[in-house]
Amino acid sequence: MTTTPQNILVLFRAATSRYHAAITVGSLGDDVADLVALSDGDDWEDSVPSATVARFMYSKARGTGVDEWMPVPATAEVAGAISAALSGVLAGYASETYVDGAVAGACQAPAAGSAVGTPTLGTSYHPSEDRPVLVAVYCDVALPSALLAAQSATVQLQAGPAINPSAVVGGPLTPTSGVGTAGALTVPVTFFYLLPADHYYQVVKSAGAGTVTITRIEQTVM
């Protein structure tokens, strides 16, 4: 079933060997349309004066039989003009290879995360030039004995388009061991950040006497 476009040129078959040019003026769906059919003098042979040069034809079906209409095929000249107009315009873009590649890139499902080998504090990482990356950073903050004074360390995640980013996107977090706490204390710290494509990130300790160790960095390309 096809809804007929309006204002297209068709051929209406009035008799076995009589055809008239017509225009679709109303679509009724299912290949049925109202037409305005053009006549030549008294072609209708129904005593209508020859001054009548057009007539409404209601609810006419598409087909090749009498009292039906058919689309007018594009001439070779029209088809050639369309081909010439498009020549070169879509070169390199309308191929299946291009579409498959574009769709695959845009719809790429996140892959399994991969761990950074030997992650290091203060090292700038650049996981992907063209895809966002979900970064998960796991740290241990070791604080010395706080028997005489409180101990702390401030750690933060920085990111940005520069190779040494400075914008804080995670934290700052400051694990603290209160005064009178005997012995060392280790506090886990975790950061999660969706890094934009072609951005860098790093983990830094910005203050405190504690020691920050990155235990794992997991990167998942989105």
C-alpha positions as CSV (number, residue, x, y, z in Angstrom):
1,M,0.0,0.0,0.0
2,T,1.4,3.3,-1.1
3,T,0.2,6.8,-0.3
4,T,0.3,8.8,-3.5
5,P,2.1,12.2,-3.4
6,Q,0.2,15.2,-4.4
7,N,1.0,17.4,-7.4
8,I,2.7,14.8,-9.5
9,L,2.1,14.2,-13.2
10,V,0.4,10.9,-14.2
11,L,-1.4,9.4,-17.2
12,F,-5.1,8.7,-16.8
13,R,-6.5,5.9,-19.1
14,A,-10.0,7.0,-20.1
15,A,-10.5,4.3,-22.7
16,T,-8.6,1.4,-24.2
17,S,-6.6,3.6,-26.5
18,R,-7.1,7.0,-24.9
19,Y,-4.8,8.6,-22.3
20,H,-4.9,12.0,-20.7
21,A,-2.3,13.9,-18.7
22,A,-3.4,14.5,-15.2
23,I,-2.2,15.9,-11.9
24,T,-2.8,14.3,-8.5
25,V,-4.6,16.8,-6.2
26,G,-5.6,14.6,-3.3
27,S,-4.2,11.3,-1.9
28,L,-6.6,8.8,-0.4
29,G,-3.9,6.3,0.4
30,D,-3.6,2.7,-0.9
31,D,-2.7,3.9,-4.4
32,V,-6.0,5.8,-4.8
33,A,-6.0,9.5,-5.6
34,D,-8.2,12.4,-6.8
35,L,-7.0,13.8,-10.2
36,V,-7.4,16.8,-12.4
37,A,-7.3,15.3,-15.9
38,L,-6.6,17.5,-18.9
39,S,-8.7,17.0,-22.1
40,D,-8.4,18.2,-25.7
41,G,-11.6,19.7,-27.0
42,D,-14.4,17.2,-26.6
43,D,-12.2,14.1,-26.0
44,W,-14.6,13.0,-23.2
45,E,-17.4,12.6,-25.8
46,D,-20.1,13.3,-23.3
47,S,-21.6,16.5,-24.8
48,V,-19.6,18.7,-22.5
49,P,-18.6,21.8,-24.5
50,S,-15.1,21.8,-25.9
51,A,-14.3,24.8,-23.8
52,T,-13.9,22.4,-20.9
53,V,-10.2,21.5,-20.8
54,A,-9.9,19.9,-17.4
55,R,-12.0,17.7,-15.1
56,F,-11.9,16.4,-11.6
57,M,-11.6,12.6,-11.4
58,Y,-12.4,11.3,-8.0
59,S,-11.1,8.2,-6.2
60,K,-9.2,6.8,-9.2
61,A,-6.9,3.8,-8.5
62,R,-3.4,3.4,-9.7
63,G,-3.0,0.8,-12.4
64,T,-2.8,0.2,-16.2
65,G,-6.4,-0.5,-16.9
66,V,-9.3,1.7,-18.1
67,D,-10.3,4.3,-15.6
68,E,-7.0,4.0,-13.8
69,W,-3.9,6.1,-13.7
70,M,-0.2,5.3,-13.9
71,P,3.0,7.3,-13.0
72,V,4.9,9.0,-15.7
73,P,8.4,7.5,-15.9
74,A,11.3,9.9,-15.8
75,T,12.7,10.5,-19.3
76,A,16.3,9.8,-20.1
77,E,17.0,13.5,-20.1
78,V,15.6,14.0,-16.6
79,A,17.4,10.9,-15.3
80,G,20.6,12.2,-16.9
81,A,20.2,15.6,-15.3
82,I,19.7,14.1,-11.9
83,S,22.8,11.9,-12.4
84,A,24.8,14.9,-13.5
85,A,23.7,17.0,-10.6
86,L,24.7,14.4,-8.1
87,S,27.9,13.4,-9.8
88,G,30.8,14.0,-7.4
89,V,28.6,15.4,-4.7
90,L,28.2,12.2,-2.8
91,A,31.6,10.7,-3.9
92,G,33.1,9.0,-0.9
93,Y,30.0,9.4,1.3
94,A,27.3,7.3,-0.1
95,S,29.2,4.0,-0.3
96,E,28.3,1.1,1.9
97,T,31.8,1.1,3.3
98,Y,31.5,4.7,4.5
99,V,28.1,4.1,6.0
100,D,29.1,0.9,7.7
101,G,32.2,2.6,9.2
102,A,30.3,5.7,10.3
103,V,27.6,3.6,12.0
104,A,30.1,1.3,13.6
105,G,32.0,4.3,15.0
106,A,28.9,6.1,16.3
107,C,27.3,3.0,17.7
108,Q,30.4,1.3,19.1
109,A,29.5,-0.5,22.3
110,P,31.8,0.0,25.3
111,A,34.6,-2.6,25.4
112,A,35.8,-4.4,28.4
113,G,38.0,-2.1,30.6
114,S,41.7,-2.4,30.5
115,A,44.1,-1.7,33.3
116,V,47.0,0.8,33.1
117,G,50.3,-1.0,33.6
118,T,52.2,0.4,36.6
119,P,50.1,3.5,37.2
120,T,52.1,6.4,38.7
121,L,51.1,9.4,40.7
122,G,51.6,12.7,38.7
123,T,51.8,10.9,35.3
124,S,49.5,12.3,32.5
125,Y,47.5,9.7,30.6
126,H,45.8,10.1,27.2
127,P,43.7,7.0,26.6
128,S,41.8,7.9,23.4
129,E,41.9,10.6,20.7
130,D,38.4,10.0,19.4
131,R,36.3,8.3,22.0
132,P,35.3,9.3,25.6
133,V,36.7,7.0,28.3
134,L,35.4,6.1,31.7
135,V,38.3,6.3,34.1
136,A,38.3,4.5,37.5
137,V,41.2,5.3,39.7
138,Y,41.9,3.3,43.0
139,C,44.4,4.7,45.5
140,D,45.7,3.9,48.9
141,V,46.6,6.9,51.2
142,A,49.0,5.8,53.9
143,L,49.1,8.1,56.9
144,P,51.9,8.0,59.5
145,S,51.3,7.7,63.2
146,A,49.2,10.6,64.6
147,L,50.1,10.1,68.2
148,L,51.4,13.6,68.5
149,A,49.7,15.4,65.6
150,A,47.0,14.8,63.1
151,Q,48.2,13.4,59.8
152,S,46.5,13.8,56.4
153,A,47.1,13.8,52.6
154,T,45.1,15.6,49.9
155,V,44.6,13.8,46.6
156,Q,42.8,14.9,43.5
157,L,42.0,13.9,39.9
158,Q,42.9,16.5,37.3
159,A,41.8,16.5,33.6
160,G,41.7,18.6,30.5
161,P,42.8,19.0,26.8
162,A,46.4,19.9,27.7
163,I,49.1,17.2,28.3
164,N,49.5,18.4,31.9
165,P,45.9,19.2,32.9
166,S,45.2,21.3,35.9
167,A,41.4,21.4,36.2
168,V,40.2,19.4,39.2
169,V,37.5,16.9,38.2
170,G,37.7,14.5,41.2
171,G,38.2,15.6,44.8
172,P,40.1,17.0,46.4
173,L,39.8,14.3,49.0
174,T,41.7,14.6,52.3
175,P,41.9,11.4,54.4
176,T,42.9,12.4,58.0
177,S,44.1,10.5,61.0
178,G,43.1,12.4,64.2
179,V,45.5,13.3,67.0
180,G,46.3,10.4,69.3
181,T,45.9,7.7,66.7
182,A,48.8,5.3,67.3
183,G,50.4,3.6,64.3
184,A,50.0,4.1,60.6
185,L,46.7,4.2,58.9
186,T,45.8,3.3,55.3
187,V,42.7,4.9,53.7
188,P,41.4,3.8,50.3
189,V,40.3,6.6,47.8
190,T,38.5,6.0,44.5
191,F,37.8,8.4,41.6
192,F,35.4,7.9,38.7
193,Y,35.4,10.3,35.7
194,L,34.0,10.2,32.2
195,L,37.0,11.7,30.3
196,P,36.1,13.5,27.0
197,A,37.7,12.3,23.8
198,D,41.3,13.6,23.2
199,H,41.6,14.7,26.9
200,Y,44.3,13.9,29.4
201,Y,44.1,13.1,33.1
202,Q,46.4,12.6,36.1
203,V,46.2,11.9,39.8
204,V,48.2,14.2,42.1
205,K,48.9,14.7,45.8
206,S,48.5,18.4,46.6
207,A,49.1,18.5,50.3
208,G,49.8,16.5,53.5
209,A,52.4,14.2,54.8
210,G,50.7,11.0,53.9
211,T,51.8,8.8,51.0
212,V,49.5,8.3,48.0
213,T,49.9,5.1,46.0
214,I,47.8,4.3,42.9
215,T,46.9,0.7,43.1
216,R,44.9,0.4,39.9
217,I,43.5,2.5,37.0
218,E,40.8,1.0,34.8
219,Q,40.0,2.6,31.5
220,T,36.8,1.8,29.5
221,V,36.4,3.2,26.1
222,M,32.8,4.3,25.6
